[in-house]
Amino acid sequence: MIGSRQHLSQKQALQQRLSPQQIQYIKLLQLPALALEMRVKEELEVNPVLEEIDTEDERLSEEEQLKREDAENNDGDTTSPVDDNREIDWESILHNQESEGFQPLWTPGSEDFTDLPRPYHQNLTEQLEQQVTLLPLNEKEKLIADEIIGSIDEDGYFRREITSVVDGITFHKGIRITTDEVERVLKLIQQLDPPGIGARDLRECLLVQLGQLDESSPVTMAARRMLTDAWSDFERKHFTRIMKNVRIDEDMLRKVFELVQGLNPKPGIVSEPEDSNDYIIPDFDVWFKPSADNDQDGEFVIQLNRRNVPRLRISPGYRDMWDNLKSRGNGDDVDKTRQFIREKIDSAKWFIDSIRQRYDTLLNVMQTLVDLQQDFFKYGAGLRPMILKDIADRVKMDISTISRIVNGKYVQTPFGVFELKYFFTEGVESDGGEDVSNLEIKKLLTEMIGSENKRKPLSDQEIADLLRDKGFPLARRTVTKYREQLNVPVARLRKQVV
């Protein structure tokens, strides 16, 4: 019989764990400009020790600014200014605390319209419900209309089975209806705005829109016949078979395709106004400033956006509160209050230091990125292959940290706004041995497809042959991958009637 025994042993191991301050810094590091603004406002609400600096009333003079920078440079104390066993170093806290230390992209006092209230816009469902109230429907038909509208997806399609609507109303409302009644109400909803709403598939969506045009027009009638009698040929762009089945010539076919291509395949999307919240706030602004003697010489100017992010400090009022508590001596309430102030001051200082460190890190990474992509930031072209490791090696940081920094952040250049991830691309070696970014290859591919014969579009193999002639030996499958990444359809679907 095998016996079991227990024994104790010791093992020494070295583990690396992140402190709460490091975790806070990493979280702030990955926030883009708009999210940082929200995070700072959240911290102001939860920490009463933190307060916003009034930029109008408390502008530092140039001499005071230099003194503060000297104090920051000479400050070697990395410990917390707050300790249970000693007094709070108020002079250090109040003198060296602002979450600043960089040139803001927008100066204080500039016009800012981001806080203006945005107008309310009805969504698709509300628009349809409002229009349904104008239709001559009885109570049963209104229930059917509500059921149909509630089933319309974001593209504007009604993809639910008619029998499912019948069963749903019968089960939930206890009212017996027929499929014919649902069909009749659906036809009425399909006449609402936007045109094509409530269709069950693309074919019906296009036919509904054609029904709202001049049906006596020869082009409209030919388009309806094409969608009704030659739908499969229309999908495959078999022009010869379409002309034969619909009995039209090439000139009429061209007019028919122009009409159909002008219809909206996703009517639900066009009804939604542009989301005023869906805009990009660049985190950096970069431009090249040429020297007075030579346009080719100069320097890059890099500014970090701190728009709407308030300058923070630890409130001096808590110093008076601390002094009042000292004069009251000891006691449970006094000790708890003093402990509360200690914790909040620690938290505030860590937060301010994390923001300052975030700014320094972002500027360092952006400066390195600009150094590696100087041609692009100077001329708007000539993007070089670059990976995250190229930045990480130069700034002495981990690749995962660089990934957090570039993710979701944008830079404003004279050539447009670009996501930082845009600059990290794979390289393709040319015949001359030079590494070229795959974005440059995709740009060439787009130009080739844009200038191709629309009657006979280029196949992926033909594009690969043309690229090889230009000195870029790419396989056909690579061309296919790049084309799909550009959302360009295959040659057959790019065929047009010219």
C-alpha positions in Angstrom: 0.0 0.0 0.0 1.3 3.4 -1.0 1.3 5.9 1.8 0.8 9.6 1.4 2.9 12.1 3.2 2.9 15.9 3.5 5.9 18.1 3.8 6.8 21.8 3.8 9.3 23.4 1.5 10.5 26.9 0.7 11.2 28.2 -2.7 12.6 31.5 -3.7 11.3 33.1 -6.9 11.7 36.5 -8.5 8.5 38.0 -9.9 7.8 41.4 -11.5 4.5 43.0 -10.6 3.1 46.4 -11.6 2.4 48.9 -8.9 -1.0 50.7 -8.9 0.8 53.9 -10.2 2.3 52.0 -13.1 -1.1 50.5 -13.9 -2.7 53.9 -13.9 0.1 55.3 -16.1 -0.4 52.5 -18.7 -4.1 53.1 -18.7 -3.7 56.8 -19.3 -1.0 56.1 -21.9 -3.4 54.3 -24.2 -6.2 56.9 -24.0 -6.7 59.2 -27.1 -7.3 62.9 -26.7 -11.1 62.8 -26.2 -11.0 59.8 -23.8 -8.3 61.6 -21.8 -10.5 64.6 -21.4 -13.3 62.4 -20.0 -10.9 60.6 -17.7 -9.6 63.9 -16.2 -13.1 65.2 -15.7 -14.0 61.9 -13.9 -11.0 62.2 -11.6 -11.9 65.8 -10.8 -15.3 64.5 -9.6 -14.1 61.7 -7.4 -11.0 63.4 -5.9 -11.9 66.6 -4.0 -8.2 67.5 -3.6 -7.7 67.9 -7.3 -8.8 71.2 -8.9 -8.7 72.9 -12.3 -6.4 75.8 -12.7 -8.0 79.0 -14.0 -5.9 79.9 -17.0 -7.2 83.5 -17.0 -6.5 84.2 -13.4 -3.3 82.2 -12.7 -1.0 82.6 -15.6 2.6 82.0 -14.6 5.1 84.7 -15.4 8.1 83.7 -17.5 10.4 83.9 -14.4 8.1 81.7 -12.3 7.8 79.2 -15.1 11.6 78.9 -15.3 11.8 78.5 -11.5 9.3 75.7 -11.7 11.1 73.9 -14.5 14.3 74.1 -12.5 12.5 72.7 -9.5 11.2 69.8 -11.6 14.7 69.1 -13.0 16.3 69.1 -9.6 13.6 67.1 -7.9 15.1 63.6 -7.3 12.6 62.5 -4.6 10.6 59.7 -6.1 8.8 58.8 -2.9 5.3 60.0 -2.0 5.1 63.4 -0.4 2.5 62.0 2.0 3.5 59.6 4.8 1.7 58.5 7.9 4.8 59.1 10.0 5.7 62.7 8.9 4.1 65.9 8.0 2.9 66.7 4.5 5.5 68.6 2.4 3.1 71.3 1.3 5.8 73.5 -0.2 6.9 70.6 -2.6 3.3 69.7 -3.5 2.0 73.2 -4.2 5.2 74.3 -6.0 5.6 71.3 -8.4 2.3 69.8 -9.3 0.7 71.1 -12.6 -0.1 68.5 -15.2 1.7 70.4 -17.9 5.2 70.6 -19.4 4.5 70.8 -23.1 3.3 73.1 -25.8 -0.4 72.7 -26.3 -1.9 72.3 -29.8 -4.7 74.8 -29.0 -3.9 77.7 -26.8 -6.1 78.6 -23.9 -8.8 81.1 -24.8 -9.2 79.9 -28.4 -12.6 79.4 -29.7 -14.1 76.0 -28.7 -17.4 74.8 -29.9 -17.2 71.2 -28.7 -19.3 71.9 -25.6 -22.2 73.3 -27.6 -25.4 71.2 -27.3 -25.9 69.1 -30.4 -29.3 69.0 -32.1 -31.4 65.8 -31.7 -31.9 63.7 -34.8 -34.7 61.1 -35.2 -33.5 57.6 -35.8 -34.9 55.4 -38.6 -37.5 53.8 -36.4 -38.8 57.1 -35.2 -39.0 58.5 -38.7 -41.0 55.5 -39.9 -43.4 55.6 -36.9 -44.1 59.3 -37.5 -44.9 58.6 -41.2 -47.1 55.6 -40.3 -49.4 57.9 -38.2 -50.4 59.6 -41.5 -51.5 56.4 -43.1 -55.2 55.3 -43.1 -54.7 52.2 -40.9 -57.1 50.6 -38.5 -56.1 49.3 -35.1 -55.1 45.8 -36.4 -53.1 47.3 -39.2 -51.3 49.6 -36.8 -50.2 46.6 -34.8 -48.9 45.0 -37.9 -47.0 48.2 -38.9 -45.4 48.4 -35.5 -44.3 44.8 -35.8 -42.8 45.4 -39.2 -41.0 48.6 -38.3 -39.5 46.9 -35.3 -38.1 44.2 -37.5 -36.4 46.5 -40.0 -32.6 46.3 -39.7 -30.0 49.1 -39.9 -29.7 48.8 -43.7 -33.4 49.3 -44.1 -34.4 45.7 -44.9 -37.2 43.7 -43.6 -35.6 40.2 -43.4 -38.3 38.5 -41.3 -40.7 35.9 -42.6 -44.3 37.0 -43.0 -45.5 34.0 -41.1 -43.3 35.0 -38.2 -45.1 38.3 -38.0 -48.4 36.5 -38.0 -47.4 34.2 -35.2 -45.9 36.9 -33.2 -49.0 39.1 -33.2 -51.3 36.1 -32.6 -49.2 34.9 -29.7 -48.5 38.2 -27.9 -51.6 40.2 -28.7 -54.2 37.4 -29.1 -55.3 38.8 -32.4 -55.8 36.6 -35.5 -54.3 38.1 -38.7 -53.5 36.7 -42.1 -50.4 36.8 -44.3 -52.3 38.9 -46.9 -52.9 41.6 -44.3 -49.2 41.7 -43.4 -48.3 41.8 -47.1 -50.7 44.7 -47.6 -49.3 46.8 -44.7 -45.7 46.0 -45.8 -46.5 47.4 -49.3 -47.7 50.6 -47.7 -44.6 50.9 -45.5 -42.4 50.3 -48.6 -43.9 53.5 -50.1 -42.6 55.6 -47.1 -39.4 57.6 -47.1 -36.6 56.8 -47.6 -37.3 55.0 -50.9 -36.8 51.3 -50.8 -37.3 50.9 -47.1 -38.8 47.6 -45.9 -37.7 45.6 -48.8 -36.9 41.9 -48.2 -33.9 41.7 -50.5 -31.8 43.8 -52.9 -33.9 43.0 -55.9 -37.1 44.1 -54.2 -35.4 47.2 -52.8 -34.4 48.3 -56.3 -37.8 47.5 -57.8 -39.5 49.5 -55.0 -37.4 52.5 -55.8 -38.0 52.2 -59.6 -41.8 52.1 -58.8 -41.5 55.6 -57.3 -40.0 56.9 -60.6 -41.7 57.8 -63.8 -42.9 54.4 -64.9 -43.8 55.6 -68.4 -40.1 56.3 -69.1 -38.5 53.7 -71.5 -35.4 53.5 -69.4 -37.4 52.8 -66.2 -39.5 50.2 -67.9 -36.3 48.5 -69.3 -34.7 48.6 -65.9 -37.8 46.9 -64.4 -37.7 44.2 -67.0 -34.0 43.6 -66.4 -34.4 43.3 -62.6 -37.5 41.1 -63.1 -36.5 38.8 -66.0 -32.7 38.9 -66.0 -31.6 39.3 -62.4 -29.0 36.5 -62.4 -27.4 38.0 -65.6 -27.5 41.5 -63.9 -25.6 40.1 -60.9 -22.9 38.5 -63.1 -22.8 41.5 -65.5 -23.5 39.3 -68.5 -24.3 42.3 -70.8 -24.9 40.3 -74.0 -27.4 38.0 -72.3 -29.2 41.0 -70.7 -29.6 42.8 -74.1 -31.0 39.6 -75.5 -33.4 38.8 -72.7 -34.6 42.3 -72.1 -34.6 43.1 -75.9 -32.6 46.4 -75.7 -29.5 47.7 -77.5 -26.2 48.7 -76.0 -27.1 52.4 -75.8 -30.3 51.6 -73.8 -28.3 49.1 -71.6 -25.9 51.9 -70.7 -28.8 54.2 -69.7 -30.4 51.4 -67.7 -27.2 50.7 -65.7 -26.7 54.4 -65.0 -30.2 54.5 -63.6 -29.9 51.4 -61.4 -26.4 52.4 -60.2 -28.0 55.6 -59.0 -30.4 53.8 -56.7 -29.6 53.2 -53.0 -28.9 49.6 -52.0 -29.0 50.4 -48.3 -31.9 52.9 -47.8 -31.7 52.6 -44.0 -28.3 54.2 -43.8 -29.1 57.3 -45.9 -32.0 58.1 -43.5 -29.6 58.5 -40.6 -27.9 61.9 -40.3 -24.2 62.0 -39.9 -23.2 61.3 -36.4 -21.9 64.6 -35.0 -20.0 62.6 -32.4 -18.2 60.5 -34.9 -15.3 62.8 -35.7 -11.5 62.5 -35.2 -9.6 64.7 -32.8 -5.9 64.4 -33.7 -3.6 63.8 -30.8 -0.6 65.4 -32.6 0.1 68.1 -35.0 3.2 67.7 -37.2 4.6 70.0 -39.9 7.9 70.8 -41.5 9.3 74.3 -40.9 11.9 75.1 -43.5 14.8 77.4 -42.7 15.1 80.9 -44.0 18.1 80.0 -46.2 17.1 76.7 -47.7 13.6 75.1 -48.2 15.2 71.7 -47.9 16.7 72.4 -44.5 14.7 73.0 -41.3 13.0 71.2 -38.5 9.8 69.3 -37.8 7.4 70.9 -35.3 5.5 68.4 -33.2 2.7 69.6 -30.9 0.6 67.5 -28.6 -3.1 68.1 -28.4 -4.4 69.0 -24.9 -7.6 70.6 -26.1 -10.2 70.8 -23.4 -8.0 68.9 -20.9 -7.7 71.2 -17.9 -4.5 71.9 -16.1 -4.6 70.2 -12.7 -3.2 71.0 -9.3 -3.7 70.0 -5.7 -6.0 72.5 -4.0 -4.1 74.9 -1.6 -7.3 75.0 0.5 -6.5 71.6 1.9 -3.3 73.1 3.5 -5.5 75.3 5.7 -7.7 72.3 6.5 -4.7 70.3 7.5 -3.4 73.1 9.7 -6.8 73.3 11.4 -6.8 69.6 12.1 -3.3 69.9 13.7 -4.6 72.5 16.1 -7.4 70.2 17.2 -5.0 67.5 18.5 -5.7 63.8 18.2 -9.0 61.9 18.1 -10.7 59.3 16.0 -12.5 61.8 13.8 -9.4 63.9 13.3 -7.2 60.9 12.5 -9.7 59.6 10.0 -9.9 63.0 8.3 -6.1 63.3 8.2 -5.8 59.8 6.7 -8.5 60.7 4.1 -6.5 63.8 3.1 -3.3 61.8 2.9 -4.8 59.2 0.6 -6.4 61.8 -1.7 -3.3 63.8 -2.0 -1.3 60.7 -2.8 -3.9 59.8 -5.4 -3.9 63.3 -6.9 -0.1 63.5 -7.1 0.1 60.0 -8.8 -2.5 61.1 -11.3 -0.8 64.4 -12.1 2.6 62.6 -12.5 1.0 60.0 -14.7 -0.4 62.6 -17.0 2.9 64.4 -17.2 4.7 61.2 -17.9 2.1 60.3 -20.5 2.8 63.6 -22.4 6.6 63.0 -22.3 6.2 59.4 -23.6 3.8 60.3 -26.4 6.1 63.2 -27.6 9.1 60.9 -27.5 7.4 58.2 -29.6 6.0 60.7 -32.1 9.4 62.3 -32.5 10.9 58.9 -33.2 8.2 58.1 -35.7 8.8 61.4 -37.5 12.5 60.8 -37.6 11.9 57.4 -39.3 9.3 58.8 -41.8 10.8 62.2 -42.6 10.1 62.0 -46.3 6.4 61.4 -45.7 6.0 64.2 -43.2 7.9 66.6 -45.5 6.5 65.7 -48.9 3.4 63.5 -48.2 4.9 60.5 -50.0 7.7 58.0 -49.7 6.4 56.0 -46.7 9.0 53.5 -45.5 8.4 50.0 -44.2 8.3 50.2 -40.4 7.2 47.9 -37.5 6.5 48.5 -33.9 9.9 47.0 -32.9 11.7 49.8 -34.9 10.1 52.4 -32.5 10.5 50.2 -29.4 14.2 49.7 -29.9 14.8 53.4 -30.2 12.8 54.6 -27.3 13.8 51.7 -25.1 10.2 50.5 -24.4 8.3 47.3 -24.8 6.5 46.5 -28.0 3.2 46.2 -26.2 3.6 49.7 -24.8 4.2 51.1 -28.3 1.2 49.3 -29.5 -0.9 50.9 -26.7 0.4 54.3 -27.7 -0.3 54.1 -31.4 -3.7 52.4 -31.1 -6.6 54.8 -31.7 -4.4 57.9 -31.9 -4.2 60.3 -34.9 -1.8 62.9 -36.2 -2.7 66.0 -38.2 -0.3 66.7 -41.1 -0.4 69.2 -44.0 -1.4 66.2 -46.1 -4.3 65.0 -44.0 -5.1 63.2 -40.8 -3.6 59.8 -40.3 -4.0 57.1 -37.7 -0.6 56.3 -36.2 -1.1 52.6 -37.2 -1.0 53.8 -40.8 2.7 54.3 -40.6 3.4 50.7 -39.6 3.5 48.6 -42.8 5.2 45.6 -44.2 7.9 46.0 -46.7 8.2 44.7 -50.3 11.6 44.3 -51.8 11.9 45.7 -55.3 14.2 44.4 -58.1 16.7 47.0 -57.0 16.9 45.6 -53.5 15.1 48.6 -52.0 12.3 48.0 -49.4 9.0 49.7 -50.3 6.0 50.0 -48.1 3.1 47.8 -49.2 1.0 51.0 -49.0 2.9 52.3 -52.0 2.1 49.0 -53.8 -1.6 49.3 -53.0 -1.5 52.9 -54.3 0.0 51.5 -57.6 -2.7 48.8 -57.7 -5.4 51.4 -57.2 -4.0 53.5 -60.0 -3.9 50.5 -62.4 -7.5 49.6 -61.6 -8.6 53.2 -62.0 -7.1 53.4 -65.5 -8.1 49.9 -66.7 -10.4 49.2 -69.7 -13.8 49.1 -68.1 -15.1 46.7 -70.8 -12.2 44.3 -70.0 -10.9 44.8 -66.4 -7.5 43.5 -65.4 -7.4 40.2 -63.7 -5.2 39.7 -60.6 -2.6 37.9 -62.7 -2.5 40.7 -65.2 -2.0 43.2 -62.4 0.8 41.0 -60.9 2.5 41.0 -64.4 2.3 44.8 -64.6 3.7 45.2 -61.1 6.5 42.9 -62.0 7.3 45.1 -65.0 7.5 48.1 -62.7 10.1 46.2 -60.5 7.8 44.7 -57.9 7.8 40.9 -58.2 4.5 40.0 -56.4 2.7 36.7 -56.6 -0.9 36.7 -57.8 -2.2 35.6 -54.4 -0.5 38.7 -52.9 -2.2 40.9 -55.4 -5.5 39.3 -54.5 -4.9 39.9 -50.8 -4.1 43.6 -51.4 -7.1 44.0 -53.7 -9.4 42.5 -51.1 -7.9 44.8 -48.4 -8.8 47.8 -50.6 -12.4 46.5 -51.0 -12.0 46.3 -54.8 -14.2 43.6 -56.4 -12.9 41.0 -58.8 -12.5 41.8 -62.5 -15.9 40.3 -63.5 -17.8 42.6 -61.1 -15.8 45.7 -62.2 -17.0 45.3 -65.8 -19.0 48.3 -67.0 -21.0 49.4 -70.0 -18.9 52.2 -71.5 
